[in-house]
Amino acid sequence: MKKVLIIGFLHPLTLSGGSFRTLPLASYLPEFGWEPVVLTPLLLEKRQLPFRVVETPYRDVLVFWKKLFGFKLDEDIKMQVKNRFGTDSKTSVVDFFLTRAGEILNYPDSHRGWQRFALEAGNNLLEHEKIDAMISCHPTISHIIASNLKAKHRIPWLADFPDLWSQNHNYSYSSLRKAIDQRLEKKTLSTADVLTTVSEPWAEELRVLHKGKPVYTVTHGFDPLQVNIPPVKLTDKFTITYTGTIYRGKQQPSRLFAALRDLISDETIDPVDVEVRFYGSKHDWLDKEIKQYGLSNIVKQHGVVPRQAAIIKQRESQLLLFLDWDDPQEKGVYTGKIYEYLGTRRPTLATGGAADDVVAELLNKTKAGKQAATVEDIKQTLKNLYREYKLKGDLAYNSIDSEINKHSHREMARKFSAILDRLAPQ
């Protein structure tokens, strides 16, 4: 069996960030003839994993500032500062100065403190073992590490982008920093043999920036071992559930609130039947919006819960809420959340976005839910779904299984293995 070195963060309890990619990829690659070795910082939580892990020390480059101002060492400093000043607005003076400071302190990546340790471990591994190929994933520093290893050891290198680098849809730095990042990105990836990302629009952006470089689309997936079969008992109420992060200004829950307010006001929906649940970081601005639309009795924020608890909440829900990305220029934004929802076998309502974006295309092909871009679209969709709920007592799930199965972690690993086989033939 050939060996592949995967460079990236691995947080198996949360599947946060790129580990939504790294963990399942490493778990399923052996089925396709590739033995993974994952190079990652020390795991916060220990558990048995079905693949080999090489753990290294990790240095937080902001630890000095956290200690100086009395912040918690294991939490994001930007969020702690904003909480201390009582603001979560991206247009506040506090956020402005934090972003400008981050441009300097976090260059080229907030995880740059890992580079020295990862390079030492990676070089040692490649000098003493036969590794047939490399995959660099998340975070950005992983690609810089892989570029250094490629220069020394000359092995095939696949650079994977669950999120783009200088073209990131959530990029918050100045145009000057973006130009610097773009220059570094082009230099770093000049020796990569192939690039991958999660959607075709993003793949096209990479092709434009990295002219002549092979770029493939490999979407995220759901774990086939965690599919909701047999299905759990559904809630008695018409329950709509959202789990995960909300990016203010990029995702708009207010459309759902406006639709619910109107449907309750004209007595299409009985508020006694309805419950809307948000699981994730609590936001004051979200509570204000909920109150503004008069929905405090039916819409609640429940805070962060363990991953397994969140999955249970998804499975028992009548309907899952997906807040699509609202930038019309960003039709290629996939998040792992939409694929996680596929594994619950519950219908999804995607609000916002556009009728021709990648989320709408996915839901149309799989029949796993509905895309409703506007308030009027949401009202009509909710009206139909609520009518079904009242007639039958629950919502049916009528997806096309053959299409759903194209988006499993196993299928994702198969696609990666096919690319690796071309890079490093037997």
N, C-alpha and C positions, 0 to 999 in steps of 0.2 A: 504494500500500500504506500502511495506517495504521501509526503508530508508537506503541510502548508503552515507557515507561521502567520498567525492572525495578530495584528498589533492594534489594540484598542481597549477601552475601558470595559469592565465586566462587573455589573452590579446585578447579580441574579435574583435578588429579592425584589427589586423595584423595576427592572427592565427599563431604567431611565436612559434618555439620550440614545447614543448609538448602540448601547447594549441590547436594545430591542432588535438589533441586527446581529451583534457579535455572539450572544448566547445561543440563539437558535441555529445560526449558521454553523457554529462549532459542533452543536449537538447532532446535526443531520448530515454533515459532509461525509462522515465515515460510510454512510450507505452508498456513496457514489465513488468510493475508492480513494478518499483523501483523509489522512489522519491529521487533525488540527492540533497545533500547539499554540495556546493563547498567551501572549505577553501582555500583562496588565499590572496596574498598581495593586498593592496589598488589598485583598478583599475585606470589606468591613464586617461581613458576616460569613462564617464558614459553613459550607455544606458540600455534600458529595456531588461532584459534577462528572458527566460521562466523557470527559476529555481531559487532556493534560493542560495544566495551567502553570505558567512561570510567573510568579509574583515578584514585584520589585518594590523597593521603598518609593515614597512619593513626597515631594516637598511642596507645600502650598506657598507660592510666592507672595501671598498677601498675609501670611501669618504674623509678620511684624506689625502691620497696621491693625490687625484684629486684636492683638495683645495690647497695643498702645491705647486703643480706644475701648477696651473691655468688651469686645464682641466674642461670641461663641466661635470656637475654632473650626467646628464641623458644619457650619452653616454659611450660606452665601452672604458676603459682606454687604453687597448692594441692597439686598432686601432688609438686612438688619439696620442699615443706616436709614432707609426710607421708613421703616417701622418706628425707629427712634424719633424721627421728625414728624411722624404721623401723616405721611403722604404716600400714595401709590400711583400718582399721576406721572405719565411719561413727559408731560410738559412743564413740570415743576422746576424751580431753580435747583433744588436738591438733585433731581434726576439729571439735569444738564451738567452739573459739575461732576457727578459720579461717572457719567458717560465719558466726559473729557478726560478724567483721571484714568478711567479704564483703558482709553486708547493708548496711553503710555505704559501703565503698569502691566497690562495684559498682552503686550506685544511679544511674540506673534500670536500667543494663545494664553488664556488664563491658566492653562495646565502645563506651561513650559517647564515648571519645576520637575516634571517627570522625565524630561528628555535625557539628562545625564544618566539616570539609573536605567532607563529602557535601552539606551545605546550600549551600555556596558553588558547588560544581560543578553541583548540581541546579538552582539558581536561574539560573546562567549558561546552562545547556542550555535550560531552559524559556523564557527570555527571547529566545533567538536561533533556536529551532527550533519547528516545530509538532509538539507531542507530543499524541496523542489520548487517552491514558490512562496510569495508573500502576499498577504492582503492587509492593507492599512485601512482602518475604519474611522472610528470616532474616539477622541476629538481631533481637531485639526493638527495638533502636535504629532499625532500618529503618522501623518503623511511626511512630516519633516524627518521624523525618526526613520521611516522606511526609505526615504531618499538617501539618507546617510548610509544605511545598511546596503542599499542597492549599489552605491558608488564603490563600496569596499568589496562586496561579495558577488556582485554581478548575477543575481538570481532573478527570475521573472517576478514582476511586481504589478499587482492589481490594486489600484487606489479606489476605494468605495466611498461614495458620498450620500449617506442618509440625509444629510443637509449639505447644501452647497457652501463654499468657502467665501470668497469675495462677492459672490452673487447671491448670498443668503437672503431669503425672503424676509428674515427678521433682523437684518443688519441695522445696527443702531449707531455706528460710528460716523465720523465726518467723511466728506468726499476725499480729503487728503489721505486719511487712514485707509480708505477703500482703495485708492490708487496704489498705495504702498502694499496693501494686502494682495492686490491683483498681480503686482509685479513679482512678489514672493511666491504666489501660487503658481504662476507660469514657470518660474525658475525651478521650484520644487518638483513639479509634476513633469518636467521636460524629459525625465528618464523613466517615468512610469510606462509600462508596456500597454496598459489598457485602463480605462476609467469606467466605473459603473455608478449609477444613481437610481432613484426610485420612481421617476416618471419621465415620459418622453419629452415634455416641455423642458424639464431640467437637463435632460441629455442633450437637447439641442443647444441650450445655453453653454454647456461644457464644450460642445463641438465648435462653437463660434470662438470661444476664448482659447481653446487648445487645438488649433487647426491641425488637421492630419492625424490626430490621436483617436484611436478606436474608442468609442463610447457606447455602452450597452445599458439598457433599462432592465433592472431587476427590482420588482416591487417588494414591499414588505409582505408579511404574511401573518397567519395565526397558527397557533400550536395545534396540530391535529390530535394531539393526546389530551387536549383540554376542551374539546368540543362539547357543547351542552347536550349530550346524549347519554341516557334519556333526559329529557328536559325537566328542570326543577319546577315546583309549583309556582305559578304566577301570583302576583299581588292581586288582591280583590279590587283595588282601586285602578283607575286609569292612570297608571304610573309612568311618568316620563323621567328618565335618568340620564344624567351627564356625569362622566368620571374623567378627571384629569385637569390639566392646566387650562386657563382661559387667558389669551393674550388680548388685553384691552386695546381697542383701536383696530385690531386685525380680525377679531371675532366678535359678533354682535348678538348676545342673547336677547337684546331688547325687541328684536323682531318677533320672537316667540312670545314674549310678554305682551306685546301689542295685540297679537292674534288671539291669545287667550282672553285678554281683557274684553275684546270685542265680542267673542263667542259667548262669554259668560254674560256680558251686558245684554245681548239680544236673546238670551236664554236658550241658545243652541246647546251649550254645555252647562251641566249642573256642577257648580264648584265643589259640592259635597263628594262628587265622584273622582275628583282630580287631585293628583299629587305630583309635584315636580321636584326632583332631588338633584342637588349638585354635590358631588364628592370631589374634594381637592382643596387647595389653599383657599381660605376664606378671604373675601374682598369687601371692604366697606362700600366701594362704589357699586358693587353688585346688589348689596342689600338696599342701597338707595334707589336703584332702578326698580327692584322688586316692589318697594314701597310706593314709588312713583306711579306704578301701573296698578296699584291696589291689589296686589297678589300675595301679600305677606302671609295670608292664611294657608296658601296652597303651595308656595314656592319656598324651599328652605335650602340653606347651605349647611351641610353636615360635616365639613372639614375633611382633612386628610384621613384616610383609612388604609390599613394594609392592603396590598395588592390583591390577595385572595378574597378579602372581604369585598373589594370593589367588583371583582368578577362575579361574586354571588349576587350583588346588587344589580348588576347588568342582567344576569340570567333570569332573575325573578321579575323583571320589568316588562310591562306591556309594550313599551316603546323606548328606544334609545335615542338620545339627542346627540347629533354631531354638529358642531359649529364650524361651518366651512370658512375658509379664508376669504376675506372680503376685498382684497386688492384685485381689481380686474386685470392687472398686469401679471398676476401670479396664479395662473390656471394649472400649474404643475405641482401645487403643494399637496402632498400626501402626508398624513401623519400615521404613526403606528396604530393610533386609536381606531381608525375606521376598519382596519384589519382585525384588531382585537374584537371589535363588535361582530365581525363575521362569524367568529367562533362561538358566540353566545346563542346563535340561531334565534335572535329576536329582531323584529323589524326596526330599521333605523330611519329617523327623520333628520335629513341634513338641511340646515337652514343657512341662508346667505349663499355666498359663492356665485357661480354662474351656471347656466343650464348646459354649457359645453365644457366645463372643467373636468379634471380627472376624477373627482369624487362622484359627480353626476354620471360620468361614463361607467364607473365601477358599479354603482347601484343599479343602473339601467341593465347592464349585462348580467349581473347576478340576481336581479330581482330581490335584493336583500333589503330594500327600503325605497324611500322617495326623496328626491331633491326638491326643495321648496325655497326659491331664492328670495321672494318678496313676502311681505306681510300677507298680501292677498292669497298668494300661493300656499302659505302656511295655514291660513284660515280654512281654505278649501280642503287641504289634506287632513287637517285635524278634524274637520267636520265629518269627513268620510270615515276616518278611523274611529272616531267616537261613536258614530252610528253603528259600526260593526261591533264595537265593544258592548254597547247597550243591547244589541240583538243576540249576541252569542256569549257574552260574559268574558271574552278575552279577544286578543288579536291573533290572527293566524300568521304563521311564518311560511311564506310560499316561495322560497328562493330556488334557484336552479343549481342543484348540487354539483353538477359537472363544471359549472363556472366558478362556484365557490372554491372547489378543490384546486383550482389553478393558483390560488393565493394562500397556500399553506406554507409553513416553514420548510417542509420537505421539498416542495416545488422550488422555493427560493434557493435552497442548497443545491438542488439539481442544476439550476441555471448557472450558479457560480461554478460548480464542478465542470460544466461543459466549457466554460471560458478557461478555467485552469488547465483542462486537458489540452486545449489548443496552445496555451502558453508553455506547458511543460509536458509534451507527449512522452509516453513510456519509452 
